[in-house]
Amino acid sequence: MRGTEPDAGRGPVGPRVVHVVLPGDIDDPGTPSGGNHYDRRVLSGLTAAGWTVREHALAGGWPHPDEPARSALDRVLAGLPVGGVVLLDGLVASTVPAVLAAHADRLRLVVLVHMPLHDDAEARALATAAAVVTTSGWTRRELLDRYALPADRVRVARPGVDPAPPATGSDTGSALLCVAALAPHKGQDVLVEALAALDDDGWSCTLVGSLTVDAGFVDRVRALIRAHRLDARIHLVGPRTAGGLAAAYAAADLLVLPSHAETYGMVVTEALARGLPVLASSVGGVPEALGETADGQRPGLLVPAGQPAALAEALRRWLDDDTLRTRLRQAAHRRRDTLTDWSHPSAVIAQVLEEAT
């Protein structure tokens, strides 16, 4: 696994203080998310690089804040010193352009966009920022295509990934894994329909992810599983973190990500770090996360989003074709060696913050 560039961890000379504005649920173990994990890892990296990180976690249902939440953000920003550098999670910043505009002249605002909202409020909010950071090249292109932002003010800091031991895998490739909160945009209903179309190949599928984001959708997925009599084959195990998540990856043969939208797809690189091939929807930044080996081989399969038949066909190919499984596993192991660790996004954001001062 690659590290970061030799000088990318260089910090600014003198005091290095950044105020960080985050959604209040960032550390809620019941709703782990890629965005929250990214924020935590980057802030740890900034601290390790010598920055003083002062966090301001705001309750209020972001990205749909109530008036008390808006007022709380206004008070936080008003209390910061002139010229202060502020890193704001996009879930907060992109919804409150008027609050940001009131403080943009006296503060150096940097917005970290995980998921673009594609609306006028976001356009006005990002216009107030000294710099914008995105977590994928795809997101950067989206923002530049939609909004009148100077290209040199929008930077990419792709997620890193921790080194992990390679998964051993089984001969049949039958252990399927999906890691994502159960929610409509993650497409687990599409996955159940696709699995129902398979012949009895001895497969099993574990769905790891929060069951509290959308109770109605969870009920729909459970009903589909019952209707197709797949209760013994598809298992909803709720969220897993740390060792529990590592164990789920270690027991898997293939990561399946049937999302309708992804800005990057951190679970893709988490799987690749273990040499696991990936079957995913070709949406957003997923192809970017999947990447290619040095010789141009893709370590997985991409299918159109929202099409159970296409997903089922790809699953059949994986389960039935020994040669395909071997090729994809070899490519995943080669791709594993090209992944960057978490020092990379921390270093990019540190440089952006330094330039904003």
N, C-alpha and C positions, 0 to 999 in steps of 0.2 A: 504494500500500500504506500502510495506517495504521501509525503508531508506537504508543506507549503513552500513557497519560494524562499530562498535563503534570507532575504531582507524583509520579507513581508510582515514579520512580527515586530519590526521597529516601531516604537511609539514616539510621540512628540516629546520635545524637550520641555522641562518645567512641569507644573501641576497638570495632571490629566484627570479631569472630573467630568463625568457624563451623568446626567439625570435621565433615567429611563422610565417611560410611562407604559404600563402594561395593563391588560385586562385583569380584573380581580381574581379570576379563576385559574390563573396560570399554574398554580401548584395543586389543583384539585385532582386527587388520585382517581376519582371516579370518572373523569373525562379527560384522559390523556390525549394529547393531539400532537401532530408533527410540528405545528407552529409553536406551541408551548415548549416542546422539547428543544426546538431550534433556539428560541429566546434564551432558555436556561444555559445551553451549551455556549452560546456566543457571549453571554454575560460572564460566565466563568472564565472564558478565554480572555476577555478584556481585563478582568481582575488579575489573572495570572500575568498579563503583560504590563501591569503596573497602573492601570486605570483605577480611579476611585469611582465605583458604580453606586449611585444612589437611586434606589428603586421607589417608584410611586405606583402601587397596584390599586386600580380603581374599580370598585364594584359598579354595577349598573346595567348589566345585560348587553354589553358590547357584542356586536356592532349595532345594536338598537338601543342606544342610551336613553334613559329618562332624564328629566330636567335636573334632578339632584346630581346625576353623574356628570352632566355637562358643567354644572356649577362647580363640582369638585375639581374637575380638570382645570377650569378657569382659575380657581384658587391656587392650585399647585403651580401653574405656570406663572401666575402673578407673584408668587413668593420666591421665584428663582432670580439670581443676580443677572444684571445686564451683561449680555455677551455669553450667558451660560449655554452650553451645548446640551441639547435634549434629543434623545433617541426615542421615538414613539412607535409602538406597534401599530401597524396599519388598521387593525380592528378598532382601535381608538381613534387614531388621527383622521382616517378617511371619512369619518361620519360627522365631524365637527369643524367644518371649514371656518365658520365665524369665530369660534374660540381660538383657533390657530392664528387667524388673521390679526386678531387683537394683540397678539404677542410676537408676531413674526419680526417686527422691526427691532425688538430688543433682545431676542433670543436667536440662537442658531438651531433651527429645527431640522432634524433628519428623520425621515419616515421610512420604516421598514415594512414593505408590502409583501405579505405572504399570499394573499388571495385578492386580486383586483375586484372591485365592486362594480366597475363599469357604470358609474352614474355621475351626475353633475356635482354632487357634494364631494366626491372623491377628486374630481378634476380641480375644483377650487381649493381643496385641502392641499393637494400635492403642489399647487402653484405657490403656496406659501413657504415651501420647504427649501432650505439651502441645498439639500441633497436628498435623493431617494435611493433606497437600496431594495433590490428585488432578490428573491431566492431562486430565480431561474432566468435563463436567457429568454425563454418563452414569455415570461411575465414582463420583462423589460420591453420586448417588442410590442406586447399588448398595450402597455402604457404609452409608449412613443407613438403608436399608430392612432390611439384614441385622443390623446391630450397634447396640448401645445407645450411640451416640456423640452428644454434643451437637452440634447442627447448626452452631453458631458456631465450632466447633473444626475444621471440615472445609472447606477452601478449594479453589478451582479455579484452576489455572495452566495454561491450554491452551498447547500448543506454538506457537512462532512459526515463521516461514518466511522464508528469504532472498529478496529480490527476484531475479528472473531474467528474461532476455529471453524474449519470447513464442516458442513453437514455431511454425514456419511451417505445418506440416500439409500433407497431400496432398489432391488432389481426391477420391480414393476413400476416404480414411480407413482404409486397409488396414493400417497399421503399428500393431500392438497391442503394449502393453508391460505386464508385470507385475513389480512391484518388491516382493519379499518373500523371506525365507529359505525354502528349500524344506523345508516341514514340514507335517505333516498338518493343523494348524489353519489354515494359509494357503490350503488348497484348490486347489493347482495341479493335482491329479488331476481335480478337477471341471472346471477350465478346459480341460484336454486333451479330456475327454469332450465338452464343449460344442463345442469347435472341430471335433472329428471329425464332428459332426452338421451342419456348415455345408456348403453347396454351394461349389464352387470359385470363390470371389470374389476370388482373388488376394491374400488376406491373408497376413501373416506375424506371428509372435508371438515376442517376446524375453522370456525369463524371467531377470530379474536378481535374484541373491540367493545367500546362502551355500549350498553343497552339502554341508556337513559337520554340520549340526544333526541330521539323521536319515538315515543312509545307506540304510536300508531303504526309506524313503519316496522318496528320490531314485531308487533302483532301480525302484520301482513306477512313477514318472512316466516314466522312460526307457522302460520296457517298454510302457506305454500309447502313448507316441509311436510306437514301432516297430510295435506291433500295428495302429495306425490309419494306418501309412505316412505319418507327418507329419514325418519327420526333416528334410526340406528346408524345412519351414514353421515349426517350433517350435525355438527355439534356447535352450539352457541355457548361460548365459555366466558363471555364478558371480557373486561379489560385485563391486560397483563402488562406488567412493567418489570424491568430489571431481569432477575433470574427466570421468572415465569415466561417472559417473552422470549428470552434466549432459548429456553427449553422448547418452546413451540417451533422456533425456526430449526433447531437441531433435529426435531422429529419429522420435519417436512421434506418432501421431494420437489415441490413446485409451489411458488407463490403465485396466487391468482388475485389480480386487482381489477375488478370490473367497473371501475368508476366512470361516471359521466363527465367529471371534471376533476383535474388535478393541476396545480401549478408546478409541481415537481414530482412528488411521490417518494418521500423519504424511505418508505418501506421497501421500495424497489432496490435502493442501494444497500439497505440493511440485509436484504436477502442475498444480493450479489456478494456482500462481504463474507458470506458463508458458502459461496459457490453454488447458491441455489438459482436455477433458472427462473424466469418470470414470464407469466402469461398475463397480459394487461391490455386495457383499452388504450387505443392510440389517441389520447387526448392531452391537450395542454403540454406540460413539461415532461410527461412520462417517457416519450422517446429519448429525450435529453438525459433523463436519469438512467434509463436502460443502457444507452450508449452502445459502443461497439468495441471489439477487441482491436489490437494494433493491426491485424490483418483484415479488418472490416467485417467480422462476424458479429451478429447480434446475439446476445446471451439470453434469448427468450423469443416469445412470439407476441405480436401486436394484432389486435382485432378491432373492428369498429365498436364504438360504445353502444349500449342499449340493444344489442342484437343477440338474443339467446342462441339462435341457430349458429351464428358465426363462432360464438364462444364454445358451444358444444362441439363443433367440428374441430376446433383447435385442441380441446381437451381429448377428443378421440385420437387425434394424431399423436399427442403426447403419450397417452396410455398404450396405444397399439404399436408404435414404431420405436423399436429398440435403438435403431440407428439415429433417429432424431433425438431421443433422450440423451444418448452418448454425446452427440455433437453439441447440444445445448449445454450440457453439464461441463464439457471441456471449455466452451466459450465463457461460461460463467466463472470458471476458475481463472481464466486468463484476464477477464474483466476485473476480477477481484484485486488483481495486482495494480490496477491503474486508478483505484479509488483514492480520493483525498480524505485526510482526517479533519477533525474539527478545528485544527489550528488555521485552516484556510479561510473559512468565513469570518472568524474572529479577526484575522489579520486584515482582510479587506475592509471590514467595518471600522476597525481601528484607524485605518488610513483615511477613510471617508470622514470620520469624526475629527481627525487631526486637520484635514483640509478645511473643515467647516469652521474651525476656530479663527 
